[in-house]
Amino acid sequence: MNAINERPQADQSDDDDARISAAVRALAAGTGLKNAELAPVLGIHRASVFAKLKGETAWKASEVASLARYFDVPVGDLFDGLGLFRDAKKPHRVTGGASSSGAPSGIRTPDPLVKSPG
C-alpha cells in the first residue's frame, strides 16, 4: 500500500485532538468563557466537553467547524493548535469575549511584545 492510501495512525489522530483541545482551551480562556459554556455551542452535554478537552473523546469535524465559527478563527488554526506548539513568535493574540448574543467579539490584534520587522 502506498503512502497516499494509508490511513493516519492513531497517534497522529491523538496529536490532532490534543492540538484542537489546546486551541479551544486557549480561546476559551482568552475570551473569559468557561469550558462548560461550550456545550451549547457544540450541541453536546458539558461532561462531553470536558472529555474532549481532556483528550478522552475525539473531536468531530462538525464540532471543530462550530468552534471555528464561534471564535471567528479559521478551522486550520484549531488543527494547528493556534501555533501554540510550533511557533512561539506568532505576532497575534486573541482578545475580547463572546457578546450577549453568543457571537465572538474578540479580534486578532498585534502583540505589543513582538517587534514588527522593518
Secondary structure as the mmCIF struct_conf table of DSSP 4:
data_model
#
loop_
_struct_conf.conf_type_id
_struct_conf.id
_struct_conf.beg_label_comp_id
_struct_conf.beg_label_asym_id
_struct_conf.beg_label_seq_id
_struct_conf.end_label_comp_id
_struct_conf.end_label_asym_id
_struct_conf.end_label_seq_id
TURN_TY1_P TURN_TY1_P1 ALA A 3 ASN A 5
HELX_LH_PP_P HELX_LH_PP_P1 GLU A 6 GLN A 9
HELX_RH_AL_P HELX_RH_AL_P1 ALA A 10 THR A 31
TURN_TY1_P TURN_TY1_P2 GLY A 32 GLY A 32
HELX_RH_3T_P HELX_RH_3T_P1 ASN A 35 LEU A 38
HELX_RH_AL_P HELX_RH_AL_P2 ALA A 39 LEU A 42
TURN_TY1_P TURN_TY1_P3 GLY A 43 GLY A 43
BEND BEND1 ILE A 44 ILE A 44
HELX_RH_AL_P HELX_RH_AL_P3 ARG A 46 LEU A 53
TURN_TY1_P TURN_TY1_P4 LYS A 54 GLY A 55
BEND BEND2 GLU A 56 THR A 57
HELX_LH_PP_P HELX_LH_PP_P2 ALA A 58 LYS A 60
HELX_RH_AL_P HELX_RH_AL_P4 ALA A 61 PHE A 71
TURN_TY1_P TURN_TY1_P5 ASP A 72 ASP A 72
HELX_RH_AL_P HELX_RH_AL_P5 VAL A 75 PHE A 79
TURN_TY1_P TURN_TY1_P6 ASP A 80 ASP A 80
HELX_RH_3T_P HELX_RH_3T_P2 GLY A 81 GLY A 83
TURN_TY1_P TURN_TY1_P7 LEU A 84 ARG A 86
TURN_TY1_P TURN_TY1_P8 ALA A 88 LYS A 89
BEND BEND3 PRO A 91 PRO A 91
STRN STRN1 ARG A 93 VAL A 94
STRN STRN2 ALA A 98 ALA A 98
TURN_TY1_P TURN_TY1_P9 SER A 100 SER A 101
BEND BEND4 GLY A 102 GLY A 102
STRN STRN3 PRO A 104 PRO A 104
STRN STRN4 ARG A 108 THR A 109
TURN_TY1_P TURN_TY1_P10 PRO A 112 LEU A 113
BEND BEND5 VAL A 114 VAL A 114
HELX_LH_PP_P HELX_LH_PP_P3 LYS A 115 PRO A 117
#
